[in-house]
Amino acid sequence: MRIIYCLASCLVILLAVAVAPARGAVTCPFISDGQLVSAMPETKWSLISNQDGRGCIYQGARGDTLMLTVFRNPTAERARDLYATFVKTLAQRMPVAPASGIGDETQVGTTASDAARPEASIVALSGEYILSISLYRSGRPADETLLKPLTELARRAIGNVGATSEKFGGCEWLTADDAEGFLDRSTLTIERTGANSCMMFDGAANTLLVAVIPMSRDTQVNMMKRSGGCKHVPLPELGGDAFGEHSCSSGNGNAVNIYMWKNGRQASVLFAPTKQHPESGSVEHLKAVAGRVSGKM
């Protein structure tokens, strides 16, 4: 279970780094506009992000937010463990109850009428996939009338979870050799987590992440100037705008991150060990991985 929590934390970091502004027409691979309208005809939704093929975020006309996320796991057993964790976390925010006819198992619930953040949610398990759908109300309570349309939405989306960009066993930015010195090669898992993001982790949940996103040079330069509670190291050998961060006062204090900018894109290379590691607080070893990533940009 500790491994699951550590990987979930790393995934949050990755999503925060890897989500880029949408370019051109945005589509959701898990549910069509027509299916959304059919399931929730009383609300007008605008798709604002497809989360690099991992999920979709919609904004409602009255300020509500609808989030649909798909989590792929290496095995069905891992998925079941993570599903149990999600259900436990959901039950801490609201009463939950099983729902039938969606995947292998499903739990749904809504927050209390006086909740500070009104929410209706559904979590479903299907083989190696987990589907999570949450509706956050703006200025109104989330009552049980929302569960029927959310359940219908989940029924339509569960059949499309295989469309996720997550892919185990391969990655365009990282190879197994990049794990040398960081991760246990005997328990290594490589995962493509989005259109331009990858993750490697071992049995202890030590994790190596790469995310490449469109970004202006001005934004990169501003990031170099921020403090953020981390120690900064200029890395001119990786480009004039490259720098590393380590020994952060918040989050994983053992983590090391390198940011590079090239051809209008930023690459973030993150090593996040679960405990103090020989390379913690140093960017020297991580520079070799970052250099190989830079060569692919």
Secondary structure, DSSP 8 states (H G I E B T S, - for coil): -HHHHHHHHHHHHHHHHH-----S----SSS-HHHHHHH-TTS-EEEEE-GGGTEEEEEETTS-EEEEEEEE-SSHHHHHHHHHHHHHHHHHHS-EEE-SSSSSEEEEEE--TT-SS-EEEEEEEETTEEEEEEEE-SSS---GGGHHHHHHHHHHHGGGGGG-S-EES--SS--GGGGTTTS-GGG-EEEEEETTEEEEE-TT--EEEEEEEE--HHHHHHHHH--TTSEEEE-GGG-TT-EEEES-SSS-TT-EEEEEEETTEEEEEEEE-SS--TTTT--HHHHHHHHHHHTT-
